[in-house]
């Protein structure tokens, strides 16, 4: 769990988690989502492997991303730029 009382501040906070998850849900890849949240990819993967809350948020973001794209593909409203 993300909890720390002393020392250096955490690199990924709840706000940062939400920022990364929102970016992934909006079809950003991991590299771009990390740049957007100002977090390294190494930190992203470290937290992904050690923090269950972060892992759940990322999985949900990917699931929502797929649903969004599939819904628009099926309805014919999905367009590429």
N, C-alpha and C positions, 0 to 999 in steps of 0.2 A: 504494500500500500504506500502511497506517496505521503510520507510524513517525516518531517525532519525538524528538530528543534534548534540545533546549534550548527555553526559552521557556514560553509558556502551555500548560497541559495540554490534551489533546485533548478535545473536547466529547463525542464518541462513542467509547467504548472497546469492547472485545470483549464485555464484560458488558452494556453498554447495547445493543449490536447484538442480543444474544441476548434481552434483555428486550423490545425492540420486535418482533422476529421471533415470539417466543412470544405476544405480545399479538395480533398480526395473525393468527397461526394459530388463536387462540381467538376469532376473529370480531370483534376490535376494528377500528374504522376507523383511518385514519392519524392523525387528530386525537387520538383517545382513546389510541392506542398511544404517541404522542409525549408526551401528558400523563402517562401512566403511567411513562414512562422519564425524564420531566423534561427533554425536549429540544424545541426549537421545530420547527415544521413546515419552516421554511426550512432548518434544519440537516439535518433528515431528507432533504429533496430534494437538498440540496447533496452529502451523502454518497452518496445513491443514484446520482447522476450521475457521481461521481468515484471511488468506492471499489468495485472489483469484488467484493471479499469481502462487503461489505454488500449489494450488489445481489443476489448469489447467495442470501444468507440470506433476503432479503425475497421473492424469487421462489419459493424453496422453501416459505416460510411460506404464501404464497398458494396454491401447488399443494396443499399438505397440507390447507389450509382447505377447498378445493373438494372434495377427495377425501373428507374427513370428512363434509361436508354431503351430498354425493351418495350416499355409502354409507348414511347414515341415512335419506335420502329414499327410496332404493330399497327398504330393508328395512322401512320404515314405522315406525321407532323415533324419527324426528326430531320433536320437539315444540317449538312456540313458547310463550313465556311470556306 
